[in-house]
Amino acid sequence: MHCDIYRSSKKDEMYMYIARPDHAATQPENPFDTVPENVLQAFGKATFVMHLELHAERKLARVNVAHVLDSLETKGFFIQMPPEGLINPNAVAPEGLRGA
């Protein structure tokens, strides 16, 4: 399964995978035709990152490839949410960044 990956303008490290079954053809007029309007609104402006060929043996850094493939086949897209717990919004800034 071929797909294109886009980065969200609204949330760091949020990505959208769009199925590209006709990857040999030219870029589709609107690759987001299969994505519901409310999802597009929440995602924000999409910036193309890369084209990728996915298969069951391929490893992805933050998501299970089987989940991605299933979503691409059933919905035509997959949303990769940012990792949780990596940034503590309540953490005290390091000494050099406090503006002192």
C-alpha positions in Angstrom: 0.0 0.0 0.0 1.4 3.4 -1.0 0.6 6.5 1.0 1.5 10.1 1.3 2.3 11.6 4.7 1.4 15.1 5.7 2.3 17.2 8.8 -0.3 19.2 10.7 0.0 22.9 11.1 -2.1 22.8 14.3 -0.3 20.2 16.4 3.4 19.3 16.5 4.2 15.7 15.6 0.6 15.0 14.3 0.7 13.4 10.8 -1.9 12.2 8.3 -1.3 9.2 6.1 -3.4 9.3 2.9 -3.8 6.1 0.8 -2.4 6.3 -2.7 -3.5 3.1 -4.5 -2.8 4.8 -7.8 0.7 6.0 -6.8 2.1 5.7 -10.4 -0.4 8.3 -11.6 0.2 12.0 -11.1 -0.6 13.7 -7.9 -4.4 13.6 -7.3 -6.2 16.9 -7.7 -7.3 16.7 -4.0 -5.7 14.0 -2.0 -8.0 14.8 1.0 -11.2 13.8 -0.8 -11.7 10.8 1.6 -11.1 12.8 4.7 -14.1 14.2 6.6 -14.3 18.0 6.8 -14.2 18.0 10.6 -11.0 16.0 10.6 -9.4 18.4 8.1 -10.5 21.4 10.2 -8.9 19.9 13.3 -5.7 18.9 11.4 -5.2 22.4 9.9 -3.0 23.1 6.9 -1.3 19.9 5.7 2.3 20.1 4.6 3.6 17.2 2.4 6.4 15.2 4.2 7.0 12.1 2.1 5.7 9.2 0.0 6.0 5.8 1.6 5.2 2.2 0.7 3.8 0.3 3.6 3.6 -3.5 4.1 3.1 -5.8 7.1 6.8 -6.3 7.7 7.7 -2.6 7.6 8.4 -1.0 11.0 7.2 2.5 11.8 8.6 4.6 14.7 5.5 5.5 16.6 2.5 3.5 15.3 1.7 -0.1 14.5 1.9 -0.6 10.7 -1.1 -3.0 10.9 -3.3 -0.3 12.3 -2.2 2.2 9.6 -2.8 -0.3 6.8 -6.2 -1.2 8.1 -7.2 2.4 8.4 -5.9 3.2 4.9 -7.8 0.3 3.4 -11.1 1.1 5.2 -11.1 4.9 5.5 -8.5 6.0 3.0 -6.5 7.9 5.7 -4.9 7.5 9.1 -4.1 10.1 11.7 -0.9 9.7 13.8 -1.3 11.6 17.0 1.6 13.2 18.8 3.3 11.1 21.5 2.0 11.7 25.0 4.0 12.2 28.1 7.2 13.5 26.4 6.7 17.1 27.3 5.5 18.2 30.7 3.7 21.6 30.3 4.1 22.3 34.0 7.9 21.7 34.1 10.1 24.5 35.3 12.2 25.9 32.5 16.0 25.3 32.8 17.9 28.2 34.4 19.2 29.6 31.2 15.8 29.9 29.6 14.0 31.9 32.4 15.0 35.2 31.0 17.1 36.1 34.0 
